Amino acid sequence: MLRHLIILAGALSVIAAPAMADGPDLSVPSSTQPAGYASLQDRYTAPEARDARRQGDVVPALRVISEVRRRYPGADVLDAELEGGNAPRYVIKILTRDGRRVDVVADARTGQILFER
């Protein structure tokens, strides 16, 4: 049941995304971004992530995902993002067996897991 709700939420977000694509909501100051989260400008696009991997700047996401799966056996990987900045990092979103959603943050250059939130 929980898996169906997550899939439904993902589908609804895909439908709602074009409505939000017109531009940022300037009525919300950018300083309201929660600590530890990258802004949209800091996230790599798919081609940028692919180029960074090919150039050897970051380890493959699958390497980090494999380590996350070892730490959280039976967890479902929901998403993986590559965030930029001075220290690029992967944010792997998972759903644990007991239904908790956890973001696992790893150094994108080494693949080392830094922390979980």
C-alpha positions in Angstrom: 0.0 0.0 0.0 2.8 2.4 0.9 4.6 1.7 -2.3 1.4 2.5 -4.3 1.1 5.8 -2.5 4.7 6.7 -3.2 4.3 5.8 -6.9 1.1 7.9 -7.0 2.9 10.9 -5.3 5.7 10.6 -7.9 3.2 10.5 -10.8 1.4 13.6 -9.4 4.7 15.5 -9.1 5.4 14.8 -12.8 2.0 16.2 -13.7 2.5 19.2 -11.5 6.0 20.0 -12.7 5.1 21.7 -16.0 2.9 24.2 -14.0 5.9 25.1 -11.9 8.2 25.3 -14.9 7.2 28.9 -15.7 9.8 30.2 -13.3 10.6 30.4 -9.6 8.2 31.8 -7.1 9.8 35.1 -6.4 7.5 35.7 -3.4 9.5 33.1 -1.5 13.0 34.3 -0.6 15.8 31.9 -1.6 17.1 32.1 1.9 14.3 29.9 3.0 16.1 26.9 1.5 16.6 24.4 4.4 20.1 23.8 5.6 21.8 20.9 3.9 19.8 21.1 0.7 21.1 22.3 -2.6 19.3 24.9 -4.6 18.2 24.1 -8.1 21.2 25.9 -9.5 23.5 23.6 -7.7 22.0 20.4 -9.1 23.7 18.8 -12.1 21.6 18.1 -15.2 21.8 14.6 -16.6 24.3 15.6 -19.3 26.5 17.5 -16.8 26.5 14.5 -14.5 27.5 12.2 -17.3 30.3 14.5 -18.4 31.6 14.8 -14.8 31.7 11.0 -14.6 33.4 10.6 -18.0 36.1 13.2 -16.9 36.7 11.3 -13.7 35.5 14.2 -11.5 32.9 12.0 -9.7 32.5 8.3 -9.1 29.6 6.5 -10.7 26.3 6.8 -8.9 25.8 3.0 -9.0 28.9 2.7 -6.8 27.4 4.9 -4.1 24.0 3.2 -4.5 25.6 -0.2 -4.0 27.1 1.0 -0.7 23.7 2.4 0.4 22.1 -0.9 -0.3 24.7 -2.6 1.8 24.0 -0.3 4.7 20.2 -0.5 4.3 19.4 -4.1 3.2 15.9 -4.4 1.7 15.5 -0.6 1.2 14.1 0.8 -2.0 16.2 3.4 -3.8 13.7 6.2 -4.8 16.1 8.7 -6.4 19.7 9.8 -6.8 20.9 13.3 -7.4 24.3 14.8 -8.0 24.7 18.2 -6.4 27.5 20.6 -7.3 29.3 23.4 -5.5 32.8 23.3 -4.0 32.3 19.7 -2.9 30.0 17.7 -5.2 27.9 15.1 -3.5 25.3 12.5 -4.2 22.0 12.5 -2.4 20.4 9.0 -2.5 16.8 9.0 -1.4 15.6 5.6 0.0 12.6 4.0 1.6 13.7 1.7 4.4 11.9 -1.6 5.2 10.2 0.0 8.1 8.7 2.8 5.9 11.1 5.6 6.8 12.4 7.9 4.0 16.1 8.6 4.4 18.4 10.8 2.4 21.9 9.4 2.3 24.6 12.0 1.4 27.9 10.8 -0.1 31.0 12.6 -1.4 30.7 12.4 -5.2 34.5 12.4 -5.6 35.3 9.4 -3.3 31.9 7.7 -2.9 32.3 7.8 0.9 29.0 8.2 2.7 29.1 11.4 4.7 25.8 11.4 6.6 22.1 10.5 6.6 19.2 12.8 7.1 
